[in-house]
Amino acid sequence: MTDSALIKRQDEGPIATLTLNDPARRNPLSPALVSELTMALTDAARDTSVRCVVITGAGRGFCAGADLRRMRLASPLEDRDEYDAILNLNRLLWNFGKPTVSAVHGFALSAGANLMSWCDIAVADEDTLIGFPEVKAGVPSATVIPSLLRLVGRKKMYELVLTGQPIATADAAAIGLVSRVTAPGTSLQVAQSMASVIAGHHPDAIRLTKEIIHATTDMTYEQGIVFAKEVRVISRLRSDFHVEVPAGGNSSLAESSRS
């Protein structure tokens, strides 16, 4: 189990909550924090007792972005190597085998908004400041662009990264950047509650659902539906497979969803 100076892990049943723990500096994605978060996520991925991961931030906000102090000191080659570590974190989260939920409060800016967007589900307090102001610092938005294209589409992506202006949490939810808006101070509680619901389902069903989503994101529609069909068939091959039929014998999923 990873529990370091910059990342705190707390397990509650099958849910591992990872907290960015550099509140005095507003939890920047410094090289050290990126390294420790990557290790913590790798540990959670290998831990068979963990079914869902929640990521949150300590102090006044989630994450204020990149470590600008370090960027000013690093040479271009050092910065390139350190950015590779962020790319590895991006790949790890975007393709994570278990569900991930970000619990966001206060602010999620630049790399912090990236981190939020790389999680499967984003829960944010209604007064959270969300934005991609990299252009204001004279640098382009980079790693977030591929994910933003898939989450909010081309036009909204242009608006977010070219203006650098913050977006209201409700508007972020309307365009698909945030999954759920919560009352101030409740995002972590709601995120953990959602994680608990997800963790209650069969882990193979959850894992295969995520595999379908990952694989079909860049497929044609026809390729996607065929791939999804084959994975569904494969899922029935596990030894403990069974379909729950609600009381009364009604075979409708709609009926079972009401219970």
C-alpha positions in Angstrom: 0.0 0.0 0.0 1.4 3.4 -1.0 1.1 6.2 1.6 3.7 8.9 1.0 4.3 12.5 1.8 2.5 13.8 -1.3 -0.1 11.1 -1.8 -2.3 9.7 1.1 -4.2 6.5 0.5 -7.2 5.5 2.6 -9.1 2.3 2.0 -12.7 1.8 2.9 -13.8 -1.7 1.8 -13.2 -2.0 -1.9 -12.6 1.7 -2.4 -9.2 3.3 -2.3 -9.2 7.1 -1.9 -6.0 8.8 -3.1 -5.5 12.4 -1.8 -3.1 14.9 -3.4 -1.3 16.1 -0.3 0.6 19.3 -1.0 -2.0 21.8 0.1 0.4 24.7 0.9 1.2 24.8 -2.8 -2.3 24.0 -4.0 -1.4 20.4 -4.9 0.6 21.1 -8.1 1.5 18.2 -10.4 5.2 18.5 -9.5 7.6 15.7 -10.6 7.5 14.2 -7.1 3.7 14.2 -6.8 3.3 12.8 -10.3 5.8 10.0 -9.5 4.0 9.2 -6.2 0.5 9.3 -7.7 1.7 7.0 -10.5 3.1 4.5 -7.9 -0.1 4.8 -5.8 -2.3 4.1 -8.9 -0.1 1.2 -9.9 -0.4 -0.3 -6.4 -4.2 0.1 -6.5 -4.4 -1.5 -9.9 -2.5 -4.6 -8.6 -4.4 -4.8 -5.3 -7.2 -7.3 -5.8 -9.1 -5.9 -2.8 -9.6 -2.6 -4.6 -12.5 -2.3 -7.0 -12.7 1.5 -7.5 -10.4 4.4 -7.0 -11.3 8.0 -5.9 -8.9 10.8 -6.4 -9.2 14.1 -4.4 -7.1 17.0 -3.2 -6.2 18.2 0.3 -6.8 21.8 1.4 -8.6 24.5 -0.4 -8.8 22.8 -3.8 -8.2 19.8 -6.0 -5.2 20.8 -8.1 -4.0 24.2 -9.4 -2.0 22.7 -12.3 1.6 22.2 -13.2 4.5 23.2 -10.9 5.3 26.5 -12.6 8.2 27.1 -10.2 9.8 23.9 -11.4 9.1 24.7 -15.0 11.0 28.0 -14.7 14.0 26.2 -13.3 14.1 23.1 -15.5 16.0 23.0 -18.8 14.0 22.2 -21.9 15.4 18.6 -21.9 14.6 18.2 -18.2 11.1 19.6 -18.8 10.7 17.1 -21.6 11.6 14.2 -19.4 9.3 15.4 -16.6 6.5 15.9 -19.1 7.0 12.3 -20.2 6.1 11.3 -16.6 2.9 13.2 -16.9 2.1 11.5 -20.2 2.6 8.1 -18.4 0.2 9.2 -15.7 -2.2 10.3 -18.4 -2.0 6.9 -20.1 -2.3 5.0 -16.8 -5.5 6.9 -15.8 -7.1 7.0 -19.2 -6.7 3.2 -19.6 -7.0 2.2 -16.0 -8.5 -1.2 -15.6 -10.7 -0.2 -12.6 -13.2 2.6 -12.4 -11.8 6.0 -11.3 -13.7 8.9 -9.8 -12.3 12.4 -9.3 -13.8 14.4 -6.3 -13.1 18.0 -7.1 -13.5 21.1 -5.0 -12.1 24.6 -4.9 -10.2 24.6 -8.2 -9.2 22.3 -11.0 -7.0 24.3 -13.3 -4.7 23.4 -16.2 -3.0 20.1 -15.3 -5.5 19.8 -12.4 -8.4 20.0 -14.9 -6.5 17.5 -17.0 -6.2 15.1 -14.1 -9.9 15.5 -13.4 -10.7 14.8 -17.1 -8.6 11.6 -17.2 -10.7 9.9 -14.6 -13.8 8.0 -15.7 -16.2 10.1 -13.6 -15.8 13.6 -12.4 -17.8 14.9 -9.4 -17.3 18.6 -8.6 -18.7 21.0 -6.1 -20.8 23.7 -7.7 -18.4 26.5 -6.7 -15.3 24.8 -8.2 -13.1 27.0 -10.5 -12.4 24.8 -13.6 -10.3 26.0 -16.6 -7.4 25.5 -18.9 -5.5 28.8 -18.7 -2.1 27.5 -20.1 -2.2 30.1 -22.9 -2.1 32.9 -20.3 1.2 31.5 -19.1 2.5 31.5 -22.7 2.4 27.7 -23.2 -0.1 25.6 -25.2 -2.6 23.2 -23.7 -1.1 19.8 -24.6 -2.0 16.5 -23.1 -5.6 17.4 -22.3 -6.5 18.1 -26.0 -7.0 14.5 -27.0 -9.2 13.8 -24.0 -11.1 17.1 -24.4 -11.9 16.2 -28.0 -13.4 13.0 -26.9 -15.3 14.5 -23.9 -16.6 17.9 -25.1 -16.0 18.0 -28.9 -14.0 20.2 -31.2 -15.9 23.6 -30.8 -16.0 23.6 -27.0 -12.4 22.3 -26.8 -11.3 25.3 -28.9 -13.2 27.7 -26.6 -11.7 26.2 -23.5 -8.1 26.1 -24.5 -7.8 29.2 -26.7 -9.6 31.7 -24.4 -8.1 30.2 -21.2 -11.2 31.4 -19.4 -12.7 29.4 -16.5 -16.0 27.6 -16.9 -18.8 27.3 -14.4 -19.2 23.9 -13.0 -22.8 23.6 -14.2 -21.6 24.5 -17.7 -18.8 21.9 -17.4 -21.5 19.3 -16.6 -23.6 20.5 -19.5 -20.8 19.8 -22.1 -19.7 16.5 -20.5 -16.5 17.6 -18.7 -18.1 17.0 -15.3 -20.3 14.0 -14.5 -22.2 15.4 -11.5 -22.4 18.8 -9.7 -22.7 18.7 -5.9 -23.3 21.2 -3.1 -20.2 22.9 -1.8 -18.1 20.6 0.4 -19.8 17.4 -0.6 -18.0 16.2 -3.8 -15.9 13.6 -1.9 -18.8 12.1 -0.1 -20.8 11.9 -3.3 -17.8 10.4 -5.2 -17.3 7.8 -2.6 -21.0 6.9 -2.6 -20.9 6.5 -6.4 -17.7 4.4 -6.1 -19.5 2.2 -3.6 -22.3 1.6 -6.0 -19.9 0.7 -8.8 -17.8 -1.6 -6.5 -21.0 -3.5 -5.7 -21.2 -4.9 -9.2 -19.3 -7.9 -10.5 -15.7 -6.8 -11.2 -15.6 -8.7 -14.5 -18.7 -6.9 -15.8 -17.2 -3.5 -14.8 -13.8 -4.4 -16.3 -15.2 -5.6 -19.6 -17.5 -2.6 -19.8 -14.4 -0.4 -19.5 -12.6 -2.4 -22.1 -15.5 -1.9 -24.6 -15.4 1.9 -23.9 -11.7 2.1 -24.4 -11.6 0.0 -27.5 -14.6 1.5 -29.3 -13.8 5.2 -28.7 -11.8 5.5 -31.9 -13.6 2.8 -33.9 -16.2 3.3 -36.5 -19.8 2.7 -35.3 -20.0 -0.7 -37.1 -16.6 -1.8 -35.6 -17.8 -0.7 -32.2 -21.0 -2.6 -32.1 -19.4 -5.8 -33.3 -16.6 -5.6 -30.8 -19.1 -4.9 -28.0 -21.1 -8.0 -29.0 -18.1 -10.2 -28.9 -17.0 -9.0 -25.5 -20.5 -9.5 -24.2 -20.4 -13.2 -25.4 -17.0 -13.6 -23.8 -18.3 -12.3 -20.5 -20.8 -15.2 -20.3 -18.0 -17.7 -20.4 -17.0 -17.1 -16.8 -17.8 -19.9 -14.4 -20.0 -17.9 -12.0 -22.0 -16.1 -14.7 -25.7 -15.8 -14.1 -28.5 -13.3 -14.8 -30.4 -11.9 -11.9 -34.2 -12.3 -12.4 -36.3 -10.0 -10.2 -38.9 -11.4 -7.9 -42.1 -12.3 -9.8 -40.3 -13.7 -12.8 -40.3 -10.5 -14.8 -37.2 -10.6 -17.0 -37.1 -6.9 -17.8 -33.9 -5.0 -16.8 -36.2 -2.0 -16.3 -38.0 -3.8 -13.6 -34.9 -4.9 -11.8 -33.5 -1.3 -12.0 -36.5 -0.1 -9.9 -35.5 -2.3 -7.0 
